[in-house]
Amino acid sequence: RAGVPAPSQGAARRPVEGAAEEDVGAELTRPLDKGEVLKNLNKFYKRKEIQRLGAENGLDARLFHQAFISFRKYIMESSSVSADLHIILNDICCGAGHVDDLFPFFLRHAKQIFPMLDCMDDLRKISDLRLPPNWYPEARAIQRKIIFHAGPTNSGKTYHAIQRFLTAKSGIYCGPLKLLAHEIFQKSNAANVPCDLVTGEERVYATEDARQASHIACTIEMCSTNTPYEVAVIDEIQMIRDPARGWAWTRALLGLCAEEIHVCGESAAIDLVTELMYTTGEEVEVRNYKRLTPLTVLDYALESLDNLQPGDCIVCFSKNDIYSVSRQIEARGLECAVIYGSLPPGTKLEQAKKFNDPNDPCKILVATDAIGMGLNLCIKRIIFNSIVKPTVNEKGEKEIDSITTSQALQIAGRAGRFGSSFKQGEVTTMHRDDLLQLKEILSESVPPVKAAGLHPTPEQIEMFAYHLPDATLSNLIDIFVSLSQVDGLYFVCNIDDFKFLADMIQHIPLNLRSRYVFCTAPLNRKEPFVCTTLLKFARQFSRNEPLTFDWLCRHTKWPLAPPKNIKELVHLEAVHDVFDLYLWLSYRFMDMFPDAALVRDIQKKLDDIIQIGVCNITKLIRASQSGAASGAAEVTSEGFPLSRTKRDARTVSDHRDAKSTEPLSIALEVPGERRGKSLRAYRSATRQEDLKSHGRGSLANRLLREGLLTQEMLRQLESEWQDQHRSGRYGLASKRNDHSSSKEMGKKKK
């Protein structure tokens, strides 16, 4: 169980013992021998009976320790203590009393620094999360039919659920992404079934008179648990295990008031969904689906970008890999589309459309795992540029780990989509050494989903605040999680992002409900510009000053020009996120964020500007490379692990990973701009570059990741290395061995 915050973190009050200005206790007895007092205090702390008494009064081991440290500090550092405590301490030191006699004073002190001890029973009841089904009385009042559509990617499971959605009198579709909700919104209206679109930022009505339609397509966090429907569809149910967002799937599954609940996702979630529905008295009907088109794992790796074919998609796990690979593809005279997570939805759709268009010369796609869901793509072959991915472990530490079986299947399954021009999908890796491990990953069964996520509600936090009026929101959340009780089917979702925002805006005077809303805003806390904007939004909101269109334009320096380099493109993406944030807040505070329509208009224009940048991404990369001293390090936004991999430490330093994690200033060193149509063009001119990037990346990457080497140092080392080779300092053998490499580097320097 998580511990309650230490007193210094704001969860506790400063103790105010009843000490007189003069040491009355010393006058009645004698001054205390602090050395003897310390010995007896430590005896008191170690007594099992005292620890048991503490637990009975709400002090678990962590709280007991924190309270004792504070109690000991008060006694040892105060010039005088209360007379009654002084007398007891004196008696104990003289052998006339027992250390157990200190407990009433210790408990009084503990309640002063941890005020929740006085209302612990109430707080435990509020934070009891053992019966989530009971939170949704409307859903429990009806007998729901649960149908689980289980199958891999491209098996038609969601298609069958949507067909039932379209034939129902009323329905709701709940998906993980705006793109998916938008797709169902369009399909439904195209089938003459009026359907509204509801996301965190807006509601789009199907009819011009803005009457609510009987069907709704929404992002899962936005679904209503009070409105009755005939059919509900919950997509990607396996995300119920997601550490951050899993609570939204739990809420939808337990709370939607629909006669039929159609659940779509991996078969790994069947057992958990069945168990959860057993607690609600509802049975689950399972419908299994098989993949509609064959998927083959090839016996050979791509090994060189010269071997690319139309319909290929190279999957990378960082933006820097995207930049590097797309630049190398362009150097071969080929066009490629680019899709990664932080691009606006409109730009992703346009890039997908460009790649899918048989009449467009763009036949190659470079993407992150953002293609795993939400986009319909005509891919023949998936090529994993790497099979390791930067992740954050349970302790919040960055590390590199091999992709999971679930992730690999989700991505690989995008190849050979049913109904596309490719009747069969293929999967391979960029590097030969990765292929065997990819086959092992894909052959493993997906581990069953064990538990469903939960998150404290605003009402629960408000009740906590009533009992603990002096605690900050961040501390309220901490205390809630530390006291919460869940059974084995559930877990409390990660609240780090919530706490980060709570701490960031703590100094701004807001009522609790408004503060809670600001802290649930969907933003990436790694984007300083977006975080700074939220802070300004909150500050102006607290002054009751509406955030107008003009104010937002001044803050974002709108209008903005197309980007000239990667750094500017990244900033435009952040501005797009700021507009999203404004729209999200306007949906909740319409009076204070009154210009949603105007912001939506400029956001569409910004989307077009970003599309221009992405279409010219290789030019932006070249511009960034020319200004590498200032730009390259700033562009690199995705940090790499500070701890070893979980599966195989060799993957960190293996040459096959070197290419994917190459710093921008090095990875982008490719031959000059050339254009042409042939897939085989300039093979000989670029092969040496590929060999070079394979051969020298691993040690540099490791040192960069561990913070032992900067990109400026790397450039200096490279320069010195060339000078030493020219002067022959490494001897004749070294000259002979490295002749071609030195020559190539010399050309580049010129």
DOTOR-853584 format. One record per residue (C-alpha): x, y, z; residue in one letter. Coordinates in steps of 0.001 Angstrom, whole numbers, plus 524288, in hexadecimal, padded with zeros to 5 digits. Example, Ala and Ser with C-alpha at 12.3 -4.5 7.8 and 13.67 -1.06 7.14 Angstrom:
2
8300C7EE6C81E78A;835667FBDC81BE4S;
//
This chain:
750
800008000080000R;8051080D747FC7CA;80949815E6807D1G;80332822B380BDDV;80B6E82EBA808A1P;8157F832F38127BA;8123683EBB81AD9P;81B1F84784812E8S;812F8844E7806BAQ;8071D84C0880B88G;7FE6E840C880FC3A;801228437C81E0AA;8000084F0882708R;80B098549282F23R;8098884F4E83D2FP;805428592A8474FV;807E58530D85462E;8038885982860D2G;810D785EB88649AA;8115186A3C86DC5A;81A9D8754C86B07E;821B9871C687791E;82600863EA87AA2D;81BFA860D68853DV;81F5F85262884D8G;82D86855408883FA;8295085DAF893BEE;82087852D089901L;82AA28480489728T;8380084A528912BR;83DB884D078839BP;83D478413C87A97L;849548396E87736D;8479B839598684FK;850DA82DDE866ABG;848CF8258D86FF3E;83C3582A68869BCV;8410B8263285C3CL;84402818658610AK;83659816FB866A9N;82FEC81C9585A76L;836C68125685238N;83225807B585B99K;8246080D0085A1CF;8256F80C6684B32Y;829F17FE2D84B2CK;81F347F9358542BR;816217EFDB84CBFK;80AE57F37C855DDE;80C61801CD8523BI;80CA17FEA4843A1Q;8003E7F6858455BR;7F98C801AA84C96L;7FDA280AE4841AAG;7F7CA801FE8375AA;7EB018016C83EF8E;7EAA38105683E5BN;7ED058110C82FAEG;7FBE2811C882FABL;80136807BF82628D;80FCA804F882638A;813218107481D85R;80AA481A44824B8L;80F4D8151E831D1F;81D678175782DBBH;81AC7825098287FQ;81325828CD834AFA;81DE9823B083D9EF;8289882B188365CI;820B58379C837FFS;81D9F8349684662F;82BF0831CB84968R;8305783E1B84269K;826768464284A1EY;82B6B840FD8572CI;839E88415C85410M;83A6484EA884D73E;830868565C85597S;835DF85EB086098S;829F185AC886886S;81EBF8512C8671BV;811528511A86D84S;811BA84F4F87C33A;80A558425E87C66D;8134483C80871F7L;81F53841AE8792AH;81AFF83B1A885CFI;8186882E0087EFDI;825AD82E7187843L;82C668319F8851BN;8258E8263A88BFCD;829AF81CD98811FI;837D582177881CBC;837C481FD18909AC;832108121C88FCCG;8251A81654895CFA;81D6F814EC888FDG;81C8780C3087CEBH;81F118101D86EBFV;8113580BB186B60D;80C588177087314D;810CC81FF68679EL;8068A81A6285E56F;7FB89824478613BP;8050982F7785EA1F;80A41828DE85260F;7FC6C826BA84D31L;7F8C1834DD85015R;804A78394D8486EH;801AD82FE183D2BA;7F3CA8353383BEAK;7F90E842F783B2CQ;801EA83FEB82F98I;7F891836208294EF;7EAF383BD382B4CP;7E4B3830B682394M;7E6FB827AE82F3EL;7DB1A82DBB835CDD;7D274829E282A6BC;7D96E81DC082580M;7CD308154A825AED;7C5EB81EE581D18D;7D16582026813C1L;7D2B28116E8129BR;7C45A8104F80F0EK;7C57E81AF0804B8I;7D18A814937FEA0S;7CC00806CC7FEDED;7CCA4802AF7F08BL;7C9267F4717F263R;7BBA97F4DF7EC1CL;7BC4A7FD6C7DFD1P;7AFF57F73D7D9E0P;7A8127FDCC7E4B3N;7AC3680B3B7DFC0W;7A2F5809D07D42FY;7951D8075A7D940P;78ECF80A7A7CBFFE;7969D7FFA77C563A;793C67F6247D082R;7853F7F8EF7CF21A;784CC7F28B7C19EI;788D77E5247BCC9Q;793627E7627B297R;798027DDBB7A851K;7A6DA7DD807A6B0I;7AC987D8E5799ABI;7BB6F7D7E9798CDF;7C0A27D8A178ACEH;7CE4A7D2BF78C43A;7D8AF7D205781DFG;7E5657D75A77C85P;7E7377E3AF77471T;7E05A7E2D976738N;7D6C67D83476B4CS;7CA1F7DFEA76986G;7C67F7DFCA777F5K;7C3B27EE69778BFT;7BCB97EE0576B85Y;7B29C7E44F770B1H;7B0737EC4777D14A;7AE8C7F8B87750FI;7A4A57F1F776C3DQ;79C4C7EF6B7784FR;79E8E7FD8377CB8F;799488029276FB4L;78CE17FA5F77031T;789837FE3277E35A;77F6780892781AFK;789D080F5D789CES;7982080CC678C14G;7A5298118F7910DI;7B2BB80E3F78C04Y;7BE158101779595C;7CBDB80FF578FFEG;7D9848133B794D7P;7DC9381D8878A80L;7D632829607843DK;7D9A0823747770DL;7D1CE81721779F9L;7C62B81EBF77F2DA;7C6AA8277F77323H;7C71281BA176A21E;7BAB5815C07703FI;7B4438233C77008F;7B6B48240E76156Q;7B2D58160075E6AK;7A6488171C76625S;7A1D9823A975F98N;7A5D081E467523EA;79CCC812B775512A;7919E81C53757CEN;7922B819C07665AV;793388275376CB1P;79E95826EE7763AC;7A4CD8318877E9AD;7B3558326878161L;7B78A834FD78F70V;7C5D2836AA79326T;7CC7383DB379E41G;7CD4C84A07795F3E;7C02F84ADF78F11E;7B2D98458C78BA7R;7AF4E844E577D48V;7A0D88431477A83Y;79C1183AEA76F29A;790E28444776C62T;7917B852BE76965E;787A28562B773FCD;79112850AB77E4CA;78764846B27836BR;78D8E83B3378A5CQ;78E0682F3F781A4A;78A42821BA7864ES;7980181CCA78343H;7A4C682206788BAI;7B2FD81F277856DA;7BBF5823B079048C;7C93C822487967AT;7C788819027A1CFI;7C9D7823177AC8DE;7BE1682AC67A775M;7B3C08201D7A7F7C;7A7B1822A67B02CS;7A3FF8187D7BA67T;7969D81EB37BC8DN;790EE81E717AEC1T;789DE811E47AAB0P;78D9480B7A79DA7Y;789817FF3F7969DE;797787FBD57928BV;7A4CE8000479773A;7B1DC7FC9D7912AV;7BE557FD0A7994EI;7CA4A7FC0C79077D;7D7F77F7467941EE;7D3657F1AE7A126I;7E1237ECAA7A443Q;7E4857FAC77A784M;7DD177F8C47B43AI;7EA9C7F5007B964R;7F0D5801D97B511D;7F81C807EA7C0B5P;7F336815AB7BD9EA;7E63B814527B64FR;7E12F806EC7BA67G;7D70E80D047C381W;7CF59812137B7B2A;7CD29804447B269W;7C9657FF6E7C000T;7BF9680A7C7C156R;7B9AF807C07B3EFA;7B8F57F90B7B5F4L;7B2A97F9F47C362L;7AAB5806557C186G;7A4E2807577B3D4L;796108064B7B3DEC;794377FE257A7A9A;78C427F1FA7A50DE;797977EC6979D4AE;7A5F47EF1C7A00BI;7AEC97EB0D794B2H;7BCD67EA1C79951V;7C7BE7E93378F1CC;7D5E77E5B57916AG;7E0477DB987940CE;7DC3C7CE4379910S;7E5B87D0977A460A;7DB1F7D8EC7AAC2A;7D03B7CEA77AA1FI;7D2A37C8C97B794D;7D3487D5ED7BE84L;7C6FE7DB1C7B7E8V;7BFF27CE6D7BB53T;7C41E7CF9F7C99CE;7C0227DDED7CA55L;7B2DF7DAD17C48BM;7B13B7CFA17CE20Y;7B19D7D9C47D913T;7A6717E1197D25ET;79E867D4C17CFDEG;7A0017D5E67C113E;7A4587CB1F7B7CAE;7AE177CCEE7ACCBV;7AC2E7C73A79F38E;7B93E7C5A37983DV;7BA467C6527896BR;7C7B57C2CC78439N;7CD057C7DF7774BY;7D8BB7C3F676F2DK;7E1157CCCA766E7R;7DADB7CF1D75991L;7E7967CF57751C8T;7F3FF7C759753D2P;7FF817CD8B75ADEL;80D1C7C82975865T;819637CA9D76041V;824377CAC475611L;830A57C2C975793D;8395C7CE0C75391Y;83B5A7DBEF75885A;83B2B7E80374FF9L;8495D7EB3675397E;84A1C7F6D074A54S;840BE801937467CL;844797FE6373879D;83B907F287739C5N;82F317FA5C73C62L;823187F7477347AQ;8163D7FE7E73216P;80D1F7FC7173DA7G;818047FB67747BBD;816808019675522C;822718037275DC8I;81E738040976C17V;8271E80BF17753BC;825B780EB6783B6F;82A9D81CB278485S;829CA8293677CC3K;8386C8294C77A88N;8376E81C1C773D3D;82C688219176B78I;834EA82D1C76780Y;840C7824A0764A8S;839CD81A2675CB9V;83184823A9754D6S;83DB282B7A7515BR;844D281F4374CD7Q;8391B81B12744B1I;838848287673E4AE;847098276F73B3FA;843A981B9673309R;83A7A823AA72AC4G;82DFA81E7D7310AL;822728256D73723E;81D1E8210974434C;811A68247674CE3A;81437826EF75B4DV;80B2482420766D1I;80E618257177540Y;806A982771781BFG;807F683613783FDS;80318839B577666L;7F55783F86775F1P;7EAAA835E8771C6P;7E86883D537651AG;7F6B683C4076143T;7F6CF82DB276456K;7EAE182BB275BAAL;7F0FD833747508DE;7FDA082BBC7515CQ;7F5D481F0875195A;7EDEE823A3745C7K;7FA7A826FC73E76K;80044819987414BF;7F3B28126373DC2N;7F183819BB730F3D;7F5A1810A8725BBP;7F7E981C8771D09N;801148234972698D;80FB6820CB724BCP;810F681F0B7338AC;811B58104F73590K;8192D80F6274272I;8146B812707502DL;81D118158C75BDBV;8156A815527687CA;815B98130C7770ET;80CA48098277DDAD;8023E8141E77C65A;7FDAC80C2B7709EI;7F9E480117779D0G;7EBF58060277A57M;7E37C810C7774B4G;7E844811337669FL;7E48F808F675ACAN;7F10A806A875335L;7F4297FEBE74706C;8009F7F86E74BF1I;806B27EC807459AK;812557EABB74E91R;815467EF6175C65I;823DB7F13875F0AI;827DE7F31C76D3FF;833517FC8B76D5FN;835D17F7EF77B3DS;82EEF7EEC6784A2I;832717F661790D4V;82AA2801E479583K;82D1380C8D79FAEP;823DE80A5F7AB1DT;821D180F347B8F4V;821D2804DC7C398N;819AE8043B7D002E;8236480D137D71AK;82281817717CC81G;830288144B7C75EE;832F4814437B8D1K;837B1807A57B2DEE;837F38005A7A60BI;830797F3A97A538D;82CA77EAA779A31S;81F127ED2079505I;814887E46979AB6T;80D7F7D9CE79339T;8011B7E1F6793A0S;808177EDD478DDCQ;80EE67E5B57836AA;8023A7DF2B77F31L;7FAE57EC1777EF5Q;8051C7F25C7761DI;808167E67C76D96A;7F98C7E46476B96G;7F8A57F10E763D7R;7FECC7EA3F75824A;7F5B47E46C74DEAG;7E92E7EAF475297R;7DCC17E47774DB9F;7D7227EBFE74241G;7E40D7F27473EACS;7EBD87EFF373256S;7F4B67E694739DCF;7EE667D96473C69K;7F9477D4BB74540Q;801337DB4D74FD1G;80FB27D9B175259E;817FE7DCF375E30V;826AF7DDE775FDAT;831427E6127664AT;83B3F7EFBF7615CM;846A07E84E76763H;8494F7D9C57661FR;84C597D7DF77491D;83EEA7DD0677878D;837477D3667702DL;838AC7C774778E1L;8348F7CF1F784E1Q;828DF7D4E477D96L;8248A7C727779E7K;8259C7C3197882BE;81DA47CEDC78C9AI;812FE7CC6F78274L;8124E7BDEB785B7S;80FCC7C05C79421E;801EF7C0EE79923S;7FD367CE0F79E25V;7FD157CDE57AD1EP;7EF357CE807B26DP;7EA627DBA77B747V;7EA607DA637C613K;7E4017E6B77CB68A;7DBD47F2937C7B6A;7DF9F8009D7CA96G;7D8BB809C67D41DL;7DA468184F7D6DBH;7D50C820B97E207P;7C933828BD7DE11T;7C77C8375C7E094P;7BCE3834237EA82E;7C5F982B577F23FQ;7D0AB835A47F26CI;7C6DB840097F6B4E;7C2E48376D80231M;7D13A835DB805BBF;7D3048448E80513A;7C78C8466F80E65Y;7CEBE83E5C8189EH;7DC36843EF81559L;7D9E785235811ECP;7E8408560B81302D;7EDC184B7980A13A;7F1E484E9E7FC28T;7EB658478E7F0DBL;7F7EB83FF77EE43S;7F82383B817FC77N;7E9AD838237FC3AL;7EC4A82F297F0B5I;7F80D8292E7F798D;7F055826AB803FBI;7E5058211F7FC25F;7EDCF817707F50FV;7F4D2813A5801B2S;7E7F3810A080890L;7E0B280ADE7FCEAS;7DCE17FCA07FD1EQ;7DB137F4FA7F08CV;7D8937E6A27EE3DD;7E09F7DE297E52AG;7D8EB7E1B37D8F5L;7DCA67F01B7D97CY;7E8227F95D7DB07F;7E9208080E7DD2FV;7EE0280EE17D0EAC;7FA998169D7D07FN;7F834824697D584I;8059282A6D7D2DBD;800B7833617C805D;7F557837CF7D07FF;7FE7883ABC7DBDDK;8080F841CB7D2F9F;7FD7384B3E7CE9FL;7F80084C587DC6DA;805408507A7E19CD;80769859A17D61DM;7FAEA861787D888I;7FA5F85FDD7E74FQ;7FDF786E287E9D2H;7F297872F67E170I;7E5F5875767E906P;7DB8986C787E32DL;7CFFF865627E8F0N;7D1FD856C07EA4EL;7C91C852827DF1AR;7CF8F85BE97D575S;7DD05857F57DA3BR;7D97F8499E7D81DY;7D50184C6C7CA24V;7E1A8853A57C6D0F;7E97B848397CC29C;7E27483E707C367T;7E593846477B725A;7EB8C83D687ACB9P;7F924842907AA34L;806EE83D7A7A910N;80E74842797B4C2R;81B12841507ACDFK;816A784CD77A48CE;81AC1859277ABFBP;813298626A7A32EF;8065E85B257A56DV;8089C85A427B423C;80BD5868BD7B4E7T;7FF6886BCB7AD77T;7F71E863BF7B6D1L;7FD2D86B657C203L;7F9798783C7BB6FK;7EBCA873267B89DF;7E9FE86FA37C6FEA;7EF5A87CA97CBBFR;7E6528849B7C317Q;7DAEE87B9C7C63BF;7DD2F87DF17D4C8S;7DC1088CA97D266R;7CF1088A4A7CBADN;7D476890107BF09E;7CF7C889097B2CCP;7D9FF8835E7A9F7L;7D6BC8899079CFAT;7DAE28867B78F24F;7E35E892B778ECDD;7EA4688EB779B56W;7ED1488130795D6L;7F234886CD78905C;7FB8288FB279067R;800468848A798DDH;802A187B4278D69T;807458862478427K;7FCD98826077A4EW;7FD10882D376E87P;8087F8799776CE9L;810DB876D2760F4A;8140E8695C75B69P;81F9486341762A3P;82D668650775D7BK;8337085A42765B7N;82FC684F1D76EC3I;8302D8579577AECK;825C98608977523E;81D7E854CD77127L;81E0284F9477F15V;819CC85CF278419H;80E4C85D5377AA1L;80A048500977FC2E;80A92855AE78D91A;8024B861667895BV;7F868857D9783A4H;7F80A8512B790EFD;7F5C185E7E79751V;7E9F98609E78E72F;7E5398530479235D;7E6D1856B67A07FL;7DEE58633579E8AY;7D3FF85B98797DDL;7D422851467A285W;7D2A885BA77AD11L;7C865863047A525S;7C00C856AD7A540Y;7C02B857477B42BR;7C0CE865FB7B6C0F;7B99886C237AB57M;7B8A7879A87B178D;7C71B87A987B474M;7CBB6874F77A777F;7C1A187B5879E95P;7C82187AF07912CD;7C84986C6678E2DA;7C30E86E4078055A;7CDC9877F277CCFL;7D84786F57782CBV;7D3238639677B5FR;7D46286B4176EB5D;7E29B86F06770EBI;7E5A78614F7758DQ;7E16B85C3B7683BK;7EA508664E761CEK;7F5688622076AC0L;7F2E4853FD766ECD;7F4E685802758A9D;801A185EFA75C35I;8068F852EA76366I;802FA84A9C75797Q;80BA98535074F35I;816C485105758CFG;814E18423E7591EV;8141E8417974A49C;8215A84850749FBN;826D98415B755CEI;833AF83D9C74F62T;8364D84BE774C1BK;833A084F6475A48L;83D0B844BF75E9DI;847AE84A19755C1R;8455E857C675B10A;846458525B768E8S;852BA84B277658AQ;859148577B76058S;8562585DE876D5AG;85955851BD77532A;8612C858D177F8BA;8550085F8C784A5S;849D5857D177EE4G;84CB78496577F4CA;84D6D847E378DE3A;840FB84FA678FB2E;839A68478F785B4V;83CAF83B1178CE3T;830E883A9B795BDS;82FFF82C1879836E;839B9828647A2BBG;83F6A81AD57A34FF;840C8811D17AEE5P;848DE814337BAC5L;847688061C7BF37S;84A3B7F9437B88DR;840817F1E47B03CT;837C77E8097B6C9K;839897DD547ACBER;846D37DE227A695D;851517E7D17AA34A;858537E58479D66R;84D5A7EC0E795DDT;851677F91D79B88V;85ED27F8DB79583S;85C777EFAD78A0BD;85F547F5B277CDAH;8518D7F3297782ER;84C6A7FCCF78209D;857208069177EF9A;8505380B55772E1K;8433E80D4C7796FS;848B5814F9784DDT;8530781CC577DA0E;8532D82AFF781E6P;84DCD8340A77789L;85AA583ACB77480S;860E382DBA77105I;8557B825B576BFCA;8520582FC4761C9L;85F2382F4275AF4E;85AD2829FB74DCCV;85E7D82D5E73FE1P;859B183A2073A26G;84C4B83C807347BE;8492683415728CCR;83C40831117226CR;837BF8260A719BBG;82DA681B7F71842K;8356D80ED77191DS;835288072F725D1L;842FC8026072310R;848B780F9A71F9FA;855538140D72611Y;857708070172CCER;86623807A772C04S;86680815DB7303EA;85F098131A73CC6T;863EA805B174091R;8702680AF274723Q;867958142D74EE8E;85F59808CF753C9D;86B6F8010E75799L;870F580CCE75E96K;8648B80F4476650S;86426800C8769EFH;8721B8007A76E60G;8743C80C0877716R;8679680EA877E36G;8670180567789BBS;8712180B0A79327L;86D7D8191178FD4A;85F348160379217N;861CC80FCA79F39R;86A1181B357A3DFL;85FE8824FB79F23L;8550681D9C7A613R;85C8381D257B2CAE;85F9082BA37B236G;86E3E829467B168L;86F4682F5E7A3EEL;868C483B1879DA2T;8668483D1678F36Q;870498485B78F3CE;87A8283F3D79520M;877118351678AD9L;8798483EBE77FE7R;8866E842C07860EQ;88AAC8348B78765L;8872F8321A77945E;88F6283DA4774F8S;89AE98395077D4AE;899A982B6C77843W;89ACE8303C76A45Q;8A6A0838B576D7FD;8AD7A82D6477429Q;8AB478247E7688BH;8B07F82EC475F30R;8BCD18307E76742S;8BECC821BE76815G;8BEEB8213A776E9R;8B8A4813CD776E5Y;8C38B80D8476EDEG;8C40C806C9761BCL;8BABD7FBAA764FDA;8B08180504769EAS;8B1FF80D5A75DD1K;8B00F801A275528R;8A43A7FCA475C94N;89D688099975D53D;8A17C80F6075059H;8940980F2F749F8S;88D1C8140A75635S;896C181F4575816S;895B9822F6749E5K;886FF8235574AB0E;8875A82BAD756EDM;89100834D67508FG;887F2836C974509K;87CE683A0C74DFCK;884C9843EC75583K;8882784AE1748E2K;
//
